[in-house]
């Protein structure tokens, strides 16, 4: 889905929340897994034309309402249910105020402490299917990646899925964000707010903590930032014997995610090859680059 197609969907959507002419003047704020347009007071998220994504959009709105009821600072829905416009799920959100500064790891840790203290919601969240997209991403990569590398990632997926299922957690399982990175925190005048609720799940709380450990070790996140994260949260997941398993699962998923972009983007292919080579060499010091 490109910007032109996303704008067509936006302008065709029957959204009484938008003032007349607001759709035409909306600013494209993000274009990736979803297209996000903003107006003065609202944000409109448009997903790909995929029937499965309607369930995801409906679930995200339920999660937003639940977090609001629990008084967790998070993005708030402006419309209770998604629309479907020419096959594209469309959701409407209250626009957050302008950020006063970039989010830091300690901001994220404070929000995670609050989320991790919650009991489950009055609906099923489901497990964090971290490895669930691997096959789809590798199929999208097609012949752009070496078949031997694709098969290697499939074997890693299967091995880490089995190992993760056998883990004994240190923390009690329950609600997690699922993609706990500072980029999913917005710092407005009122403080940190969680955004991107699509990956919320009920699973090992350690999933949320391994993300930042991996960011420190693989993506060059500053050590002092990670230390602030640990201090604020109150525990370092690297002390847990299961950390390597969840890290390995996330690394496997991250490689496959990059692979899907390889057919159209040489930079993605280069990054994919770097990541796979480091996994094959069992070298955890090789720097990976966000994509």
Backbone bond lengths (Angstrom), bond angles and torsions (degrees), N, CA, C in turn:
res aa  C-N    CA-C-N  psi(-1)  N-CA   C-N-CA  omega(-1)  CA-C   N-CA-C  phi
1 X - - - 1.460 - - 1.520 108.93 -
2 X 1.339 116.64 121.25 1.454 120.16 177.85 1.526 110.28 -99.41
3 X 1.338 116.23 178.73 1.460 119.96 -176.52 1.517 112.02 -62.77
4 X 1.341 116.69 -39.58 1.466 119.57 -177.62 1.529 110.73 -61.71
5 X 1.328 115.98 -44.38 1.461 119.32 179.60 1.526 110.50 -65.73
6 X 1.329 117.05 -42.70 1.457 120.36 179.99 1.530 111.19 -61.58
7 X 1.330 117.06 -38.59 1.470 119.70 178.16 1.531 111.21 -67.05
8 X 1.303 117.21 -35.93 1.465 120.05 176.23 1.528 110.10 -59.30
9 X 1.330 115.80 -44.66 1.467 120.42 180.00 1.524 109.99 -64.69
10 X 1.324 116.70 -44.58 1.462 120.54 -179.47 1.529 111.12 -58.90
11 X 1.307 116.68 -46.40 1.465 119.68 -176.26 1.521 112.06 -72.48
12 X 1.346 117.19 -21.89 1.467 120.15 178.65 1.528 112.09 -88.18
13 X 1.334 117.56 -13.19 1.468 120.65 -175.06 1.526 110.76 -72.61
14 X 1.337 117.61 129.31 1.473 120.58 176.13 1.527 110.60 -78.58
15 X 1.320 115.72 89.56 1.456 121.48 -174.74 1.522 109.72 -119.28
16 X 1.331 117.18 93.56 1.466 119.21 178.21 1.525 112.56 -64.26
17 X 1.342 116.88 -16.33 1.466 119.66 177.92 1.532 111.90 -66.14
18 X 1.344 116.44 -25.38 1.457 119.87 -178.08 1.532 110.50 -89.20
19 X 1.322 118.54 129.46 1.461 120.07 174.47 1.526 110.73 -61.75
20 X 1.313 116.42 158.14 1.468 121.43 179.46 1.528 109.82 -55.99
21 X 1.321 115.02 131.17 1.455 120.98 178.19 1.510 115.04 83.19
22 X 1.346 117.68 -6.90 1.467 120.06 -176.41 1.523 111.90 -68.20
23 X 1.333 117.39 -35.22 1.467 120.02 -178.97 1.519 110.92 -62.06
24 X 1.318 116.57 -43.46 1.460 120.00 -178.11 1.524 111.99 -63.60
25 X 1.321 116.70 -31.63 1.455 120.16 -178.60 1.512 114.47 -97.43
26 X 1.337 117.99 6.61 1.463 120.74 -177.61 1.526 110.99 -65.11
27 X 1.321 115.79 145.89 1.466 121.48 179.80 1.526 109.77 -95.47
28 X 1.327 116.61 134.80 1.462 120.71 174.80 1.520 108.38 -75.49
29 X 1.323 116.56 113.48 1.461 121.44 -177.52 1.522 112.16 -95.13
30 X 1.327 117.88 -26.70 1.459 121.33 -179.45 1.520 108.86 -157.60
31 X 1.330 115.99 146.33 1.461 121.46 175.87 1.518 107.74 -144.98
32 X 1.322 114.70 106.02 1.454 120.51 -179.94 1.508 108.08 -156.75
33 X 1.330 116.12 -115.58 1.458 120.14 174.41 1.529 110.40 -60.37
34 X 1.332 115.61 -32.96 1.463 123.01 174.81 1.522 108.36 -131.62
35 X 1.331 116.19 162.47 1.461 121.41 167.50 1.522 107.07 -102.62
36 X 1.321 116.56 133.62 1.460 121.37 179.28 1.518 108.75 -122.75
37 X 1.328 116.09 122.75 1.457 122.63 176.93 1.524 108.39 -111.78
38 X 1.332 115.84 145.41 1.460 120.08 179.03 1.522 110.84 -124.03
39 X 1.324 113.86 144.35 1.456 121.96 170.24 1.533 106.73 -118.03
40 X 1.308 117.56 -166.98 1.458 120.02 -176.44 1.520 111.94 -59.78
41 X 1.337 117.81 -36.85 1.462 120.01 -173.21 1.526 114.17 -125.35
42 X 1.326 118.33 -11.57 1.455 120.60 -173.16 1.521 111.69 -127.39
43 X 1.333 114.63 159.85 1.463 122.41 170.22 1.524 107.26 -126.40
44 X 1.321 116.54 134.00 1.461 121.97 -178.93 1.523 107.84 -116.45
45 X 1.338 116.00 123.00 1.467 121.78 -179.74 1.520 109.01 -104.81
46 X 1.319 115.87 127.12 1.468 122.23 -178.46 1.524 107.92 -118.30
47 X 1.329 116.26 122.88 1.466 121.63 179.47 1.515 110.88 -95.96
48 X 1.322 115.24 167.67 1.455 120.13 175.89 1.528 110.45 -62.31
49 X 1.316 115.80 159.49 1.465 120.84 178.68 1.520 108.89 -77.49
50 X 1.318 114.76 86.63 1.462 121.96 -176.21 1.528 106.47 -145.20
51 X 1.327 116.33 122.56 1.470 119.95 -176.34 1.528 111.91 -59.10
52 X 1.333 117.12 -33.26 1.459 120.09 -178.64 1.523 111.62 -66.30
53 X 1.335 116.93 -25.85 1.457 120.03 -176.75 1.526 112.30 -76.49
54 X 1.329 117.29 -16.30 1.460 119.17 175.33 1.525 109.82 -65.91
55 X 1.328 117.00 -42.28 1.467 119.92 176.88 1.523 110.82 -61.69
56 X 1.324 116.17 -39.25 1.468 119.68 179.16 1.524 111.00 -64.59
57 X 1.334 116.69 -42.15 1.470 120.34 179.45 1.525 111.06 -64.89
58 X 1.335 116.92 -42.36 1.465 121.06 178.68 1.516 110.48 -62.10
59 X 1.316 116.17 -42.43 1.461 121.78 179.95 1.527 110.74 -64.82
60 X 1.326 117.66 -41.36 1.461 120.23 -179.29 1.529 111.16 -62.71
61 X 1.329 116.53 -38.30 1.465 119.61 177.84 1.527 111.02 -66.67
62 X 1.320 117.46 -38.69 1.473 120.07 177.02 1.530 110.42 -63.23
63 X 1.324 116.16 -40.62 1.463 120.30 178.74 1.522 110.06 -63.70
64 X 1.330 117.38 -41.01 1.465 120.58 179.14 1.521 111.07 -61.70
65 X 1.328 117.36 -42.53 1.465 120.32 179.20 1.525 111.01 -65.91
66 X 1.322 116.67 -39.35 1.467 120.94 178.62 1.528 110.60 -64.04
67 X 1.341 117.64 -45.79 1.460 120.22 179.46 1.524 111.54 -63.68
68 X 1.315 116.51 -35.84 1.459 119.93 177.11 1.534 110.13 -63.80
69 X 1.342 116.42 -43.74 1.468 120.32 178.80 1.532 111.22 -63.50
70 X 1.319 117.00 -31.28 1.467 121.31 -179.75 1.528 112.04 -88.12
71 X 1.326 116.47 1.70 1.467 123.28 177.88 1.526 112.29 61.81
72 X 1.337 115.92 35.05 1.460 121.26 173.12 1.524 107.79 -88.57
73 X 1.320 119.64 127.56 1.467 120.82 178.52 1.528 110.81 -64.16
74 X 1.302 116.31 110.76 1.465 121.87 -177.86 1.521 108.25 -153.86
75 X 1.315 115.93 164.10 1.460 120.64 176.96 1.529 109.27 -58.86
76 X 1.339 116.98 140.91 1.461 122.05 -175.52 1.527 110.78 -109.76
77 X 1.324 115.32 138.47 1.463 120.81 179.00 1.521 110.39 -76.86
78 X 1.324 116.07 140.68 1.464 121.33 176.10 1.520 111.68 -100.69
79 X 1.320 116.23 -7.36 1.465 121.66 178.98 1.519 107.08 -141.80
80 X 1.319 117.58 134.05 1.460 121.04 -170.01 1.522 113.87 -71.76
81 X 1.318 118.02 -30.61 1.462 121.02 -176.15 1.533 109.70 -129.36
82 X 1.334 117.21 153.69 1.467 119.14 177.10 1.524 111.68 -75.49
83 X 1.313 115.15 154.91 1.459 122.32 167.84 1.513 108.51 -96.77
84 X 1.328 116.98 159.07 1.454 121.65 170.73 1.523 107.07 -121.69
85 X 1.315 116.28 118.37 1.462 122.35 -178.18 1.524 108.09 -119.68
86 X 1.322 116.32 109.46 1.466 121.94 -179.34 1.534 110.93 51.52
87 X 1.333 115.57 40.60 1.464 121.11 177.35 1.514 114.88 90.04
88 X 1.340 118.02 -9.62 1.465 121.65 -177.38 1.535 110.52 -95.31
89 X 1.339 119.68 120.95 1.464 120.23 172.01 1.532 110.35 -66.90
90 X 1.330 115.61 136.27 1.466 121.65 -178.22 1.528 107.99 -129.13
91 X 1.331 116.68 127.56 1.455 121.30 176.49 1.530 109.37 -123.25
92 X 1.345 115.25 152.81 1.463 121.21 -175.72 1.531 108.91 -122.24
93 X 1.321 115.41 134.50 1.461 122.05 -173.93 1.526 110.14 -131.82
94 X 1.327 115.30 153.32 1.459 119.29 171.23 1.530 108.09 -71.26
95 X 1.300 115.63 131.50 1.465 119.44 -179.52 1.525 109.71 -72.40
96 X 1.312 115.38 136.93 1.456 120.05 176.91 1.523 110.13 -77.75
97 X 1.320 117.96 150.26 1.467 119.59 175.59 1.519 110.77 -64.73
98 X 1.313 116.86 164.21 1.457 120.21 179.78 1.527 110.32 -58.51
99 X 1.326 115.45 142.49 1.465 120.56 179.25 1.526 110.12 -66.86
100 X 1.320 115.44 141.18 1.461 119.82 178.29 1.531 110.89 -92.85
101 X 1.329 116.76 -17.18 1.469 122.20 176.67 1.519 108.27 -169.32
102 X 1.331 117.99 164.03 1.468 119.88 174.70 1.524 111.23 -67.30
103 X 1.316 116.28 148.99 1.464 121.02 176.55 1.525 110.18 -73.25
104 X 1.323 115.12 146.40 1.453 121.65 177.13 1.529 109.53 -117.64
105 X 1.317 115.25 167.10 1.466 119.85 -176.70 1.526 111.92 -61.27
106 X 1.334 117.34 -34.45 1.462 119.56 179.89 1.526 111.06 -66.53
107 X 1.335 117.66 -33.72 1.467 120.58 175.71 1.526 110.01 -61.46
108 X 1.319 115.33 -45.05 1.454 120.91 178.08 1.520 111.24 -61.28
109 X 1.317 117.11 -44.02 1.469 120.79 -177.92 1.520 111.44 -60.68
110 X 1.331 117.11 -40.13 1.453 119.38 178.93 1.512 112.57 -62.92
111 X 1.333 116.63 -40.38 1.464 120.06 177.32 1.524 111.34 -68.05
112 X 1.333 116.75 -39.47 1.467 119.47 179.14 1.524 111.49 -63.28
113 X 1.308 117.50 -37.91 1.466 119.43 176.99 1.530 110.96 -57.73
114 X 1.332 116.26 -39.83 1.460 119.66 -179.42 1.526 111.39 -71.96
115 X 1.332 116.52 -41.84 1.467 119.79 178.06 1.525 110.53 -64.12
116 X 1.317 116.34 -42.51 1.462 120.47 -176.85 1.524 112.50 -70.96
117 X 1.313 117.27 -14.54 1.468 120.50 176.41 1.525 112.30 -86.53
118 X 1.332 117.00 -7.20 1.464 120.41 -176.82 1.531 111.66 -78.10
119 X 1.330 117.04 145.33 1.463 119.64 164.19 1.527 108.42 -75.12
120 X 1.292 116.55 170.34 1.456 119.38 178.85 1.521 112.40 -64.86
121 X 1.331 118.02 154.41 1.463 121.37 178.27 1.525 110.96 -75.31
122 X 1.331 117.73 172.12 1.470 120.49 179.80 1.530 112.97 -80.64
123 X 1.305 116.25 29.78 1.476 122.20 174.69 1.520 107.00 -152.09
124 X 1.314 116.37 163.45 1.467 120.27 -175.99 1.526 110.24 -77.37
125 X 1.319 115.71 127.42 1.466 120.11 175.83 1.523 111.89 -86.28
126 X 1.316 117.53 -32.33 1.461 120.11 -175.97 1.512 111.20 85.19
127 X 1.318 116.60 166.28 1.455 122.82 -179.79 1.524 110.50 -81.61
128 X 1.316 116.00 162.88 1.469 121.65 175.02 1.521 107.75 -82.99
129 X 1.319 115.58 98.89 1.470 120.38 -177.44 1.527 108.82 -84.01
130 X 1.313 115.43 70.40 1.454 121.07 -175.13 1.526 112.63 -59.87
131 X 1.327 115.81 -37.46 1.464 120.74 -176.56 1.526 112.62 -96.75
132 X 1.321 116.82 3.21 1.457 120.20 -174.18 1.513 114.80 -66.20
133 X 1.343 117.76 -24.54 1.458 120.19 -178.52 1.513 114.76 -91.12
134 X 1.328 117.60 -3.78 1.466 120.39 -172.59 1.520 111.83 -57.43
135 X 1.322 117.54 -48.02 1.466 119.91 -176.75 1.525 111.05 -63.52
136 X 1.322 116.98 -43.21 1.472 119.99 -179.60 1.527 110.70 -63.14
137 X 1.334 117.45 -43.20 1.456 120.20 -179.12 1.528 111.53 -65.63
138 X 1.332 116.92 -38.42 1.460 119.61 178.79 1.531 111.18 -69.30
139 X 1.333 116.81 -35.49 1.467 118.89 175.78 1.526 110.43 -64.31
140 X 1.323 117.10 -40.00 1.467 120.09 178.72 1.524 111.11 -66.28
141 X 1.318 116.98 -30.52 1.467 120.19 177.95 1.516 111.39 -68.04
142 X 1.332 116.91 -34.67 1.458 121.75 176.65 1.515 112.86 55.95
143 X 1.341 115.78 -136.47 1.461 121.55 -176.36 1.516 113.41 -78.63
144 X 1.334 117.33 -1.47 1.468 119.22 -179.26 1.521 112.07 -69.40
145 X 1.332 116.86 -24.09 1.465 119.81 178.43 1.520 109.35 -111.88
146 X 1.308 115.71 154.71 1.461 122.26 179.56 1.534 109.14 -62.02
147 X 1.343 118.83 125.67 1.474 120.17 178.66 1.523 113.04 -55.50
148 X 1.329 116.69 -31.21 1.463 119.40 178.91 1.530 110.68 -66.34
149 X 1.338 116.53 -36.12 1.465 119.78 177.12 1.530 110.79 -68.79
150 X 1.325 116.19 -40.41 1.465 119.42 178.25 1.520 110.86 -62.35
151 X 1.331 117.15 -43.22 1.461 120.53 179.04 1.527 111.05 -65.62
152 X 1.317 116.15 -37.12 1.464 120.49 177.26 1.527 110.41 -60.43
153 X 1.328 117.22 -43.75 1.467 120.07 179.50 1.522 111.33 -67.75
154 X 1.309 117.45 -34.52 1.477 119.50 176.61 1.531 110.41 -63.70
155 X 1.322 117.07 -41.62 1.464 119.98 178.57 1.529 110.36 -65.86
156 X 1.323 116.96 -41.72 1.465 119.99 176.33 1.530 110.69 -60.87
157 X 1.330 115.96 -44.27 1.466 120.19 178.60 1.515 110.76 -55.04
158 X 1.314 116.47 -49.94 1.461 120.02 -177.09 1.523 111.37 -64.01
159 X 1.322 116.29 -40.68 1.460 119.58 -179.04 1.513 112.37 -67.51
160 X 1.318 117.03 -43.36 1.466 119.52 -179.13 1.524 111.74 -73.58
161 X 1.323 117.49 -31.30 1.469 119.03 175.95 1.523 110.31 -62.47
162 X 1.320 116.62 -42.46 1.467 120.57 179.34 1.526 110.51 -67.16
163 X 1.349 116.49 -42.42 1.462 119.79 -179.01 1.527 111.47 -66.78
164 X 1.335 116.92 -39.33 1.466 120.28 -179.36 1.527 111.32 -64.92
165 X 1.328 116.09 -36.17 1.462 119.93 -179.41 1.527 111.85 -65.70
166 X 1.334 117.41 -20.58 1.463 121.28 -177.14 1.527 113.02 -98.86
167 X 1.328 118.41 3.17 1.458 121.20 -175.51 1.536 111.72 -70.16
168 X 1.321 114.95 146.16 1.462 121.81 169.70 1.522 107.56 -103.13
169 X 1.328 118.88 113.22 1.461 119.94 -174.33 1.522 112.05 -73.16
170 X 1.319 115.42 155.57 1.468 121.58 172.11 1.528 110.32 -85.50
171 X 1.344 116.28 -35.62 1.461 122.66 -178.85 1.525 109.53 -101.84
172 X 1.321 118.08 153.26 1.468 118.80 176.11 1.522 110.36 -67.39
173 X 1.324 119.17 131.87 1.465 120.70 179.00 1.521 111.58 -63.66
174 X 1.328 115.26 158.26 1.459 120.76 179.61 1.512 110.70 166.91
175 X 1.337 118.79 -159.09 1.455 121.51 -176.95 1.530 112.56 -61.11
176 X 1.329 115.15 136.69 1.467 122.40 176.04 1.524 108.93 -135.91
177 X 1.321 115.95 159.05 1.465 119.95 175.66 1.519 110.52 -73.80
178 X 1.321 117.20 -44.60 1.455 120.93 175.60 1.509 115.33 97.91
179 X 1.327 118.20 -22.03 1.470 121.91 176.34 1.519 107.36 -143.71
180 X 1.325 114.96 60.86 1.460 122.35 -167.32 1.521 111.13 -80.32
181 X 1.321 115.35 89.97 1.460 123.30 177.49 1.524 109.42 -130.90
182 X 1.331 118.34 153.16 1.467 119.69 177.40 1.530 113.56 -55.94
183 X 1.332 118.14 -27.88 1.467 119.26 179.73 1.528 111.66 -64.53
184 X 1.323 117.64 -17.25 1.461 121.68 178.43 1.525 112.41 -99.07
185 X 1.330 114.94 21.97 1.464 122.47 173.24 1.522 107.91 -125.68
186 X 1.314 116.07 134.20 1.468 122.91 178.32 1.520 107.77 -113.55
187 X 1.334 115.54 129.38 1.466 120.02 -179.61 1.530 108.39 -103.53
188 X 1.322 115.53 99.71 1.451 121.25 176.16 1.512 110.97 -98.11
189 X 1.327 117.28 -174.80 1.475 120.34 179.50 1.524 112.94 -59.24
190 X 1.334 117.60 -26.46 1.461 120.73 -179.47 1.506 114.29 -90.60
191 X 1.335 117.90 0.58 1.455 121.11 178.96 1.517 112.91 111.77
192 X 1.345 118.38 -169.40 1.465 122.57 -175.37 1.520 112.57 -69.70
193 X 1.335 115.32 141.11 1.459 123.41 179.88 1.525 108.26 -134.70
194 X 1.329 117.34 133.50 1.469 121.44 176.53 1.519 110.55 -76.27
195 X 1.322 116.25 138.12 1.460 121.44 173.43 1.523 108.55 -128.15
196 X 1.329 115.84 173.11 1.471 122.87 179.43 1.530 110.27 57.20
197 X 1.322 115.08 81.28 1.463 121.77 -174.15 1.522 112.99 -95.82
198 X 1.331 118.06 6.65 1.463 121.79 -172.74 1.519 113.17 -63.84
199 X 1.333 117.07 -28.99 1.467 119.41 -173.61 1.529 112.86 -97.45
200 X 1.340 118.18 9.01 1.466 119.48 176.84 1.524 109.56 -55.29
201 X 1.334 115.54 141.63 1.464 120.52 -177.64 1.524 108.45 -154.31
202 X 1.316 115.50 176.02 1.462 121.74 171.57 1.520 106.76 -119.28
203 X 1.326 115.15 109.68 1.462 118.88 -171.46 1.525 108.78 -163.87
204 X 1.320 116.66 -162.26 1.454 121.10 177.61 1.529 109.53 -63.54
205 X 1.322 116.71 126.51 1.471 119.54 176.84 1.533 110.51 -60.47
206 X 1.319 116.36 -26.71 1.462 120.76 -179.62 1.526 112.83 -59.13
207 X 1.344 117.35 -25.35 1.470 119.55 176.36 1.521 110.83 -53.31
208 X 1.334 116.75 -43.90 1.462 120.61 -177.18 1.521 112.31 -68.64
209 X 1.309 117.73 -27.37 1.457 121.32 -175.68 1.521 112.23 -87.27
210 X 1.317 116.86 -31.37 1.466 120.66 179.01 1.523 111.02 -64.05
211 X 1.320 117.46 -29.54 1.468 120.91 -178.12 1.530 110.46 -57.32
212 X 1.319 117.07 -47.04 1.459 119.49 -178.77 1.528 112.04 -72.73
213 X 1.332 117.30 -33.34 1.464 119.38 175.35 1.523 110.25 -61.46
214 X 1.323 116.14 -41.95 1.453 120.25 178.28 1.529 110.90 -68.18
215 X 1.317 116.98 -36.82 1.464 120.16 177.75 1.529 110.81 -60.94
216 X 1.323 116.03 -38.66 1.464 119.95 178.13 1.521 111.17 -67.37
217 X 1.320 116.51 -45.77 1.463 120.46 -172.13 1.522 113.74 -80.29
218 X 1.337 117.25 -33.93 1.456 120.43 -173.35 1.534 114.20 -105.66
219 X 1.330 116.06 -35.63 1.466 119.17 -170.69 1.523 113.03 -107.35
220 X 1.317 117.94 6.86 1.448 120.53 173.68 1.510 115.23 78.37
221 X 1.346 117.83 21.34 1.462 118.60 176.82 1.525 107.80 -65.21
222 X 1.338 117.43 134.97 1.477 119.62 -173.36 1.528 113.00 -57.43
223 X 1.321 115.29 138.54 1.465 120.41 -178.60 1.526 111.36 -60.19
224 X 1.338 117.31 -37.51 1.460 118.95 -179.36 1.529 111.15 -67.22
225 X 1.351 117.18 -31.90 1.455 120.68 175.82 1.516 111.06 -67.07
226 X 1.341 115.64 -40.72 1.461 118.81 177.71 1.529 111.15 -66.02
227 X 1.316 116.62 -39.18 1.468 119.73 178.79 1.526 111.06 -63.17
228 X 1.342 116.72 -37.10 1.473 120.20 176.57 1.529 110.35 -65.97
229 X 1.321 116.27 -37.34 1.462 121.25 176.27 1.531 110.39 -59.86
230 X 1.324 116.45 -46.78 1.471 121.30 -179.19 1.521 110.73 -64.51
231 X 1.320 116.71 -43.40 1.471 119.47 -179.86 1.530 110.80 -61.84
232 X 1.316 116.23 -43.43 1.465 119.70 -177.28 1.520 111.03 -69.23
233 X 1.323 116.86 -41.53 1.470 119.07 -179.58 1.522 111.26 -73.46
234 X 1.348 115.65 -40.00 1.462 119.05 177.57 1.513 115.36 104.91
235 X 1.325 117.75 5.68 1.477 120.26 179.83 1.510 108.85 -163.40
236 X 1.336 116.24 143.11 1.457 122.77 178.39 1.522 109.13 -102.47
237 X 1.321 116.91 114.04 1.459 121.64 -176.26 1.520 111.98 -62.13
238 X 1.324 117.92 -20.74 1.466 120.43 -179.93 1.524 111.99 -67.02
239 X 1.346 116.97 -14.83 1.460 120.36 176.19 1.533 111.96 -76.98
240 X 1.314 116.85 -12.73 1.467 122.59 -175.33 1.525 109.93 -88.53
241 X 1.308 116.80 135.71 1.469 120.44 -176.53 1.521 112.78 -66.61
242 X 1.331 117.72 -20.18 1.462 119.71 178.99 1.512 114.51 -86.04
243 X 1.331 117.49 -1.87 1.461 120.49 -175.29 1.532 111.86 -58.18
244 X 1.315 116.85 -43.06 1.467 120.31 -177.27 1.526 111.51 -62.15
245 X 1.327 116.99 -32.65 1.471 119.85 -179.87 1.522 110.65 -69.17
246 X 1.342 116.66 -48.96 1.463 118.06 179.91 1.520 111.40 -67.43
247 X 1.317 117.16 -34.05 1.461 120.09 175.55 1.523 110.28 -62.90
248 X 1.322 116.71 -45.72 1.462 119.88 -179.95 1.511 112.28 -62.62
249 X 1.315 116.76 -38.47 1.465 119.85 177.60 1.520 110.70 -63.92
250 X 1.342 116.37 -43.62 1.458 119.11 -178.68 1.528 111.20 -68.40
251 X 1.316 117.79 -37.75 1.465 120.53 176.55 1.532 110.29 -61.83
252 X 1.305 116.98 -41.59 1.464 120.94 178.97 1.524 110.44 -61.39
253 X 1.322 116.50 -47.13 1.461 120.67 179.24 1.526 111.05 -62.91
254 X 1.325 117.05 -39.94 1.462 120.57 -178.47 1.523 111.68 -65.35
255 X 1.324 116.98 -37.01 1.476 119.98 176.35 1.522 110.48 -63.39
256 X 1.318 116.01 -47.66 1.469 119.59 -177.87 1.522 110.95 -65.41
257 X 1.324 117.47 -34.96 1.461 120.41 179.53 1.525 110.55 -62.85
258 X 1.329 117.21 -42.59 1.462 120.29 178.16 1.527 110.51 -65.47
259 X 1.329 117.31 -35.10 1.471 121.09 -176.65 1.518 112.26 -57.00
260 X 1.336 117.95 -35.74 1.461 120.16 -176.46 1.529 112.46 -62.46
261 X 1.334 117.26 -22.14 1.466 121.15 -179.04 1.533 112.16 -90.58
262 X 1.330 116.88 -9.11 1.463 120.71 -174.47 1.526 114.29 -60.87
263 X 1.347 120.81 -37.35 1.462 118.73 -177.64 1.526 114.25 -59.63
264 X 1.313 117.65 -29.01 1.467 119.63 -175.07 1.521 113.46 -111.96
265 X 1.337 117.44 -5.96 1.458 118.88 -172.83 1.529 110.59 -139.02
266 X 1.331 117.73 109.03 1.471 120.33 -179.80 1.531 112.95 -59.37
267 X 1.333 117.50 -32.08 1.464 119.94 178.98 1.533 110.48 -63.97
268 X 1.323 116.15 -37.09 1.457 119.51 179.06 1.530 110.27 -66.27
269 X 1.321 116.68 -40.12 1.463 119.78 179.28 1.520 110.71 -63.84
270 X 1.337 117.06 -41.76 1.466 120.74 177.41 1.520 111.08 -61.21
271 X 1.323 116.79 -44.47 1.456 120.63 -179.61 1.528 110.76 -66.74
272 X 1.341 116.55 -39.37 1.464 119.93 178.16 1.527 110.16 -59.66
273 X 1.329 116.40 -46.70 1.460 120.12 -178.45 1.523 111.18 -63.74
274 X 1.335 116.68 -38.65 1.468 120.15 177.88 1.525 110.32 -61.13
275 X 1.317 115.53 -45.86 1.459 119.38 -176.87 1.523 111.86 -65.74
276 X 1.319 116.42 -46.49 1.468 118.97 -178.63 1.520 110.83 -63.88
277 X 1.329 116.80 -41.68 1.466 119.75 179.97 1.521 111.08 -60.68
278 X 1.325 117.05 -39.74 1.470 119.63 -179.91 1.529 111.13 -68.11
279 X 1.332 116.74 -34.54 1.465 119.32 177.30 1.524 110.87 -69.98
280 X 1.315 115.80 -42.60 1.470 118.89 178.84 1.530 110.57 -61.71
281 X 1.340 117.05 -37.85 1.463 121.62 -179.03 1.520 112.23 -80.52
282 X 1.345 116.32 -5.08 1.466 121.85 -176.85 1.524 110.71 53.54
283 X 1.345 114.53 43.99 1.458 121.25 -178.85 1.527 109.03 -110.27
284 X 1.325 117.86 99.89 1.465 120.63 -177.32 1.514 113.80 -77.35
285 X 1.352 118.02 -1.67 1.467 120.77 -177.30 1.522 112.59 -92.55
286 X 1.331 118.35 -10.02 1.470 119.71 -178.70 1.522 109.28 -67.98
287 X 1.328 115.98 128.54 1.466 121.64 -178.24 1.520 110.30 -73.82
288 X 1.322 116.89 131.26 1.448 122.50 170.86 1.520 108.94 -103.15
289 X 1.325 116.43 156.17 1.446 120.72 -177.23 1.527 109.93 -120.06
290 X 1.322 116.74 133.98 1.482 119.51 178.57 1.513 110.26 -58.06
291 X 1.331 114.38 146.71 1.451 119.01 -178.75 1.512 109.74 -136.93
